[in-house]
Amino acid sequence: MTVSMIKSAMFLVCSAAFAQSLKLPAPYATPSASNGAKIIPRPTGAELKLPTGFVAEEYAVGFGRPRFMAAGPHGEVLLSDMLPGPDGVVYVLTNGGKDRKKLIEGLDRPYGLAFWKDYLYVAETTSVKRYKYDGKAMTAGAGEEVVAMKEFGKGHITRTVLFSAKGDKMYVAVGSSGNLVLGDPPMRAAINRFNPDGTGHEIYASGIRNPVGLRFYPGSRTIWTSAEERDALGDDLVPDYFTHVQEGGFYGWPYSYLGKNEDPRITDKRPDLVAKAIVPDVILEPHCAVLDFIFYTGKQFPAEYRGGAFLANHGSSNRAKRLGYSITFVPFQNGKPSGPTRDFVTGWMAGPDDREVWGRPVGLLQLPDGSLLISDDGGKAVWHVAYDAKSTAKR
């Protein structure tokens, strides 16, 4: 099954009629590709492409590896710069991105950021720590480790933190130690649940090779995640996915994918786990490397975007023809996906046969005015996307 065929089947996935009806290609239908992009400076005249009426501008530049963002209590933007320890930094950005301050330094590949009461939680690859945060002074106190992950330094390195609306539970997403491995600790390839102080650990959901994006659907207690699936089975296996998460649910990794499609490389069979593997809600393009997502709750964008999800596709490195390097949109209705995925921001990649790219989107943040920020660790920048209704009316 080609990428275009997968795209054409997406609406079936979104409307929950997928089951096992999506015909995937056989494993090894094409050779496995190692086809990473070459990051180049932004070419002269290169512009991002958006739907009519939208404008993208650089918000802040000059970072090392900008990744996740969070909104502070006084309108400030916090940004993790995911450099290896001891060089990782959390910045505070103010004045429309024109001013910045190093809030916390000496971190080991910081990624996830979240607020709980007067604490800022920072998820490094090997630790989750919390810091007393003063939003007016924009200062942070000493770090207190609440989750230790010293043995998790290899493999997938992003750690995302999410708090329940009541603030009584903390969720931490941790990816696997490799592409296809058996015997990972239970915390890996899983969404974990803790008390805010790190006690009371539970496995909330498992069998998710690399859950990165992690958010509640607005106004609900339903968690959604974006997941990077496995490599080395061919160009069109295995598609990434975007799904709501069932408590206690198992999503297949490493024994199967997208339900009960068994991985031929696994000789230690677990038919009991394969039998209960959950089919995700939205099947994405294979190897698009979806990282963050955000549900749009603002009023600046046209009504068709409200309640839907924007997804950040970091871009493939395991396909002969590259894809991703984009922001896509999934419409929602009544809390459920209601239509096919479509492009929203493109242009970082010249074309699927061109190895050179000048940006790789990672994180998404909605600002109070309803505009969006996009972190770009390829271009070492943060972008601002806004909608100008007046410019649309003039067309």
N, C-alpha and C positions, 0 to 999 in steps of 0.2 A: 504494500500500500504506500503510495507516494504522499509527500507532504500535502499536496493539493487535495488529495482524497481525504486525508485526515481532517483538513480544514473543512471540507464539505460535510463531514460527519459530525462536526462539533455541535451543531444545533441539536442533534439528537442527544448528545451527551448532556448538553445544558438543560434539556427538557426531561432528563431522567429516564429516557427510553433507551439508554445505551446498553445496559446489561452486558452480555458478552457478544453483542451483535457486530461491534466494530471489527472489521477484518484487518488485522495487523499483518505486516509482512512476516515471513518466516525468519527466524534468527539466521544471521549471516547471508541474507539475500543480497547484500552488497558487502564489500570488504569494510572492515573497521578502519576509520580514518583518524589520523592525528593531524589536525589542520587548524592550529591556533592562529589567531589574528596577530598581525604586526601593528602595534600601536604607533601612530605617527602624530606629529603636531597638527593642529587644525589647519587644513589647506586654505590658502587665500580664497575668499569668496564662498567657502563652504557654509551652508546654512541648514538648520534643521527644518524638516517638513512637517507641517501640522494641518489639521482641517481649517477651512476658511474661517477667519475671525480670530484665530489663536496666534499668539506671538510668544516666541521663546528668546530669552536674553540671558546672558551670563549674570549670575547673582553674586558669586564669589569664586575666585580662582587661586591657584598656587598652593594646593594641598599636596600631600604625598599619595594617599589612597583613600579619598573620602568615601564613606560608606553609609551608615545609618544616620537618620536625623530624628530629633524629637522636639516638640514645642515646649518652651519654658513657660513658667507662670506669668511672666511679664512681657510676653511677645517676642522674647529672644529665641533663637534657633540653636539647638545643640547638635553638634556633628562629630561623629567618631572618625578619626583618621587612622586607618587600620595598618599601621606600621608594626613590624616585629618588635618585641620587647628588647630593650627598654625605651623604644622610640615612639610607641603609640601615644596618641593624644586625643583628648576630647576638647573641642573648641566651643566657645560661645560666639555666635554671630549676631550682630545688631546693626541698626541703621541700614536696613535693606541689604545686608551682606557686605556693606562697605567697611565695617569695623569688626575686628575679631580679637578674641582673647583666649589664650591657652588656659583652660579651666583645670584639667588634670593631665599630668605627664607621666612618663615612665611605665606605660601600660604595654601588655603583651597582646597585640592584635585586637584592639577593642572593636566591637561591632554594636551589639544591641544596647539601647538606651531606654530607660523607662523611669517615670516618677511614681513614688508612693509616699504619701504624706509629705514630709519635708526632706525626703531622701531622693537622691538621684542614684539609680542602679546602672552600673556599667558592666556589660558582659564581655570579658576577654575570652580568648580561646581556652584558657586554662583556669578561669575563675569568674565568679560573679561577685562583685563588691558593691557596697552602697556607701554613699557619701552624703553627709549633711549639706544641704544646698541652700544658699542664700541668693534668691533670684534678684533682689534689689542691688546687692553688692556684686552679684555674679562671682561668688566664691564657693569653694567646696572644702569641707573638712577632711579629716583623715579617712582613708578607706577602711571599711570593715568587710572582711570576706564572709559571704553567706553561703556560697556553694563552691566547694573546691573541686577542680577538675584537672589536677596536675598531670594525670596520666593521659589526658585527651589532647596532647599537643600536636598530634599528627592526624592526617586525613582531612576531613571537612572541618573548617576552622571558624565558621560563623556561629554565633550563639545569640539568639533573639530572646528578649525578655518581654513578658506581657502580664499585666495585672487584671484581675477580675474587677468588675465595676464596683463591687463592695470593698475591694482592697484586701479581701481575706485570703486570696490565693495568688501565687506567682507561677507563671508558666515559663519554662525554659526549653527552647528547641535546640537539639544537639544532633548533628549529622554523624554518619558512619565514619569509621576509620579508613575506609577504602572504597573502591568501586564495587567490589563483590567479595565480602568476607563473612565467615562464620565465627561465632564466638565473641562478638563485641560485647562489652558491658551493657546491661539493660538500659542505661541512660542514653546510649548512642542510638542513632537512627530512630529517635523517639521524641515525643513531646512530654516533658516532665512537669509535674506539679509539686509545689512546695508551699509551706507557709512563708510569709514575707521574710522571716528571719532565717530561712533555709532549712528549717526542720520539717518533719512530716512528709518526706519524699514519697511520691507515687508516680507510676508510669500512667500518664493520661491516655496516650495512644502510641502505637509502636509499628514497626515495619515500614517506616518512612525513611528512605535512604538519606535524603538531606532536606529536612524541613527548614526553610529559611524565613520567608514571610510568615507572620503570625499576628492575627488581629481578630477582634470580635466583630461580627456584623453589627452595625449601629442599632442600638435599642434592643439588642437581644443578648442571650447568653451563649450564642453559637460561635465557636471558634472556627476560623478558616486558616488554611495554610497553603503556601505554594511550595512545591517539592521538586527537586532535581532528581530525575531518575537515573538509572544505570547506563553505562557506556559499553562499547566494544561488542555489540551485537549487530552492527550495521548502521547505515545512515539514518534509517527511519525507525530504529528501535533504540531506546524506549522513549516514547513521548514524556515530557514533563507533565505535571498536572497541578490543578488548583481545586481545592475541595474543602467542604466543611468537615470538621473532625468529630467523629463519634467517640465519646468517652469509652475507653476500653477497646477501641477498634484496632484492628490489625490490617495494614495496607500492603502486605505482600513481601516486602524486601527482607532477605535476599532470595527467598524461595520462588516468588512469582511476581508478575507485574500486571498492573491494570486489571486486577481481579485474579483469575485462575490460570493465567498464561505462565506456565512454569519456565524458569530459567534453565536452559539445557546444561549449563556449566555446574549446576549444583548436583552433586552425587549423593549427598546426605539428605535424602528426601524427607519432607515433612508434610504429608498429605493432609494432616489435621489442620495445619496452619493455612495451607493453600485453600482448603475448603471454605475457610471463613474470611479470606482476603477481600477487602472492600474495594469496590470499583469507585474511583474518584468522580467528582461531579463534572469537571471540565478538563478535557484532554487538550493539552497544548502541543505546540510544535516540538518534534524530537530534538533534544539537546539545546533548546533555546536558552537554557540556564536561567530560568525565572528565579529572581531573588525576592525583592520586596513587592508588596502590593498595597493599595489603599482604597477603601470605600469612599466614594465622593459624597460628602454631605453639604457642600457649599451651595451658594445660589448664584455665583458669578458665571459659571458655565451654563450652557443651554440645558433645558429640562431633561433632555434625553440622557444626560450623563449622571443625573442625580440618583443616588443609591447604587450605581454601578461600580465596578472595580477597575482601577488602572493597575497594570502589571508591568514591572521593570524586567526586561529580558536582557541579561548581561551578554548573551551571545554565545553561539556554538563554537566548540573547538574539536568536535568529534564527528563532523560531517564533511563529505567531499565538497559540497556547496554550503557555504556559511548561511546561517539565518539568525534572527534575533537582533541584538544591538538596537533595541527599540522599546518604546512604551506602547502597549496594546490596551484595549478596553473591552470589558465584558459587561454587557447590559444586565441589569437585575430588575425583577419585578416581584413584589411581595416576598422579598428576602431570598429569592432564588434566581440563578442565571436564566435569562430569557431569550438569548439570541447568540449568534456566533461571535467569536472574538474578531476584533478588527484593529488595524493599525491606528495609532494616535500620534506618536512622534517617531519619525524615522530620519535617516540622513547621516547617522554616524558611520554607516557602512556604505561604500560606493556601490557595491554589488556583490552577489554571492560568489563570483569568481575572483574578486579583488581581495587579496589578503590584507590590505591596509585598511585600518579603521582609525577614526580619530576620537572615539568615545565609547564608553561602555556604561550604560545606566545601571544603577544599583538600588538607591533608596528613594522613597517618595514621602513627601510631607505636605499636607494641606495647610495653608496659612489662614488666618482669621478672615481675610477678605475673599476666600474661596479660590484663590490662585494656588498653583502647585509648585513645589520645589522638587528637583530631580538631582540626586548626586551622581557624579560621573567619574569613576575612578580611572578611566582611560585618559580622559582629558584633564583629570585632576581638578575638577571644577564642580560647581553647583549651578544648575540652570533654574530659571524662573519662567513658568508658563502661565500666561494670563489670557483672558478672553476680552476682546474689544468689540462690543456690540455695535458701536458707531462705525467702525471700519467695515463691518459686515453690511450694515445698512447702505453704505455708499456703493457697494458693488452691484 
